[in-house]
Amino acid sequence: MTRRWVAERRAEHYYRMAKRMDYRSRAAFKLMQIDERFRIFRPGDKVLDLGAAPGGWLQVAVDLVEPGGTVVGIDLRPIKRVPGARTMKGDIRSPESLQRLRGMLDGRADVIISDMAPNISGAYSTDHARSVELCEHCLAAASSMLKQGGKMVMKVFQGDLMPGLIKQAEGAFDSVKIHSPDASRKTSSELYIIGEGFRGAEDAPEASDSSEGGPEFRRRGTLP
């Protein structure tokens, strides 16, 4: 019994569960496990999902912030309607998009989540760098979108740029932890950065004023 076989069996298990429970992505179980470990969500929270397509994390967030919560998602691609969530097509690097999101949330978010990943090039160092850049965009968005004391969950690929990214996160949050949920494939290089106790806009990187350039991104694990 090889490690690869075990990893593929685990991946297939979560895939089947997602189909059976009508989740749009097996990644939904990653967010559930992260919340079980770190207690990210509370009833009534306002949640912003960056790069939300196809909507698996939106589905989970809606359930976890009931009653009274608000869940909003944004992606470069249209997102099929998720009951209980509001979505928009837009770019998180755009100030105009962030302004619209503030209106949809009626203020700042209690929690920002991101399962974004770059389009895979096949060159791991490039994919890692693009993954880190996406996380930097998330941190920049937090400066105008996350409440003081708020929480953030974002995915990153492991690599040599990780220490610099973690240092940036530690400059914005009181607590930063790194976690790999059981639902992640054992062969995957993905990790999740969990930031708690956001210190406020003045301590976070400033949002970019341009939506041009930068890596294209997509949600991994979309069900066919």
N, C-alpha and C positions, 0 to 999 in steps of 0.2 A: 504494500500500500504506500504509494508515493505521496509526498507533500502536495504536489500539484493535484493529484486525484482528490485528496481531502479538501483542498481549497475550492476545487470546482464543485464538489458535492455541497459544500456550505453555500456557495454562490447560488447553486441551483435551488437549494432549500429556501433561501430568501426570495428568489425569483418566483417560485411557486406560491409562497405565502403572499407575495404582493399581488399576484394574479387572483388568488382566492379571496383576498380581502379588499380587492378593487383599489389598491394603491397604484399610482401611475409609475412609480419607480421603486425598485428594491431599496434605493437609498432612504426611503421613508423609515426603515428600521434602524438606520444609523442615527437619525435624529431622535427617535424614540429612546434608543440606548444611551445617547448622550444626555438626554433630559433625565433619564432614570438615574444616571450617575451624578450629574451636576445640578439638577433642579433648575433648569434654565427658565422655564415658563411658569407663570402664575395666572389664575383666572383674572380676566380683565386686562391683561397686558396688551399693549400695542406692539405688533410684530411686523418687521420689514424683511422680506425675503429678496435678496439681490441675486439676479440670474435664476429666476424661479421656475422656468420651464423644465420639465413638463408639468410640474405641480405637486409632486409627491411630498415635498417638505411643506408646502402650503396646506395640504390635507391634514398632516400631522399637527401643524401649528394651530389650525382652526379648532381641532379637538382639545388641545391642551390649554387654550386660553378661555374656553367657555367656563362660566357664562360671562358675557359682557366684554369679551376681547375684540380686538380689531386686527385683521391680518391683511397685509398689502404686499403684492409681489410685482417685480419688474423684470423684464427680459428683453433682449434684442428681438426675440421672436414672439409672435402672438402666443398667449397661453389660453388653452381651452378652459372654459369657466370652471372654477372650483367653488362649490357651494360654501358660503360663509366667508369667502375671501374676495378682495377687489384686486384687479390686476391692470397693468398698463404695459404697452410696448414702448421701450425707451432705453436710454444708455445711462448707466450710473455715473459716467464721467461728465454728464451734461448738467450744468446748473439749472437749466429749465426743467429737466426731468426730476431733479431733486426737489425743486419748488413744487411741482405737481404732486410728488409723493407726500410732502409735508401737508398739503391740503387734503389728500386722501386719508392720511393718518390723523388729521386734526391736531397737528403738533409733532413732537418728536417720538421716536419709538422707545419702548422699554427694552426691546431685544432686536438685534439685527442678526440674520442668519445668511449664510452663503455656502452653497455646495458647487460653486462655479469651478470649472476646469477648462484649460485651454484646449483648442483643437489640437489633437496630437500630431506632432510633426514626425515622430520616429527618432528624433535626436533628443535623448533624455535631458541633457543640459539645457537645451532650448526650452523644452516643455516645463522643466523645473523653474527656469527664470520667468517664463510667462505666468506660471501659477503664482509665483511670489508677487509679480506685478498686479495680478488680479486682487490679491490680498491687500496690497498697498492701496488700490482703488477703494476697497471696502473700508479700510481705515480712514481714508480721506472722506468718504461719504459719511462716516460716523460723526465727523466734526460738525456737520449741519443736521444730521438725522437722528442721533442717539441722545437720549436723556442722560444727565449726570447720574452716575450710579448704575447705568444700564449695562447690558450684557451683549456679547457678540460671540457667534460661532462661525468659523470660516475654514474651508478646506484648503490644504496646501500639499504639494508634492515635496517629499524629502529631498534635501540636497545641500550644497555648500552655502547657499544664500539664506538658509534657515536662521542662523544666529542673528543676522542683521534684521530679519523680519520680526523675530521674537523680541529683539531690543526695541523696535518701533512699537510693538504691541504693549510692551511693559511700560513704555513712556506714556501710554494712553489709558491703561487700566491698572487698578490696584493689584489684581491677581491675574496671572496668565498661566494656563495649563495646556499641555499637549496630550492628546488622547487618540487612540485607535479603537473604535467600537468593534465589537465582535462581528457585526454585519459586514465590515470591510473584508475584502478578499485578503487572505494571508500573503498573497503574492503582490498585493498592491503597495505602492509607495505613498499612498495618501495618508495624511494625518489631519487632525482637526485641532485648531487653536481655539481655546475657550478663554475669552476675556471677561472678567467680572469687575464691577466697580469703575465704570467709565468716569474719568476725571473731568470731562467737560471739553467743550470745543477748543478752548485755548491750549489744551495739551495735546490735541490730535493734529495730524498732518492736514493741511488745507486741501480742500477739494480742487481738482483740476478744472480749469475754465475752458477746456477743449474736449470735444468728443471725437476728434480726429485721431487716427493712429491707434497704437496700442494693440494688444492681442485680441483676436476674435475668441469668443468663449461659448461654451455650450454646457448643458447639464449632462453628466454621465449617467448611464444606467437607465435610459428611457426604455420602457417596455414597447415592443412592437405592436 
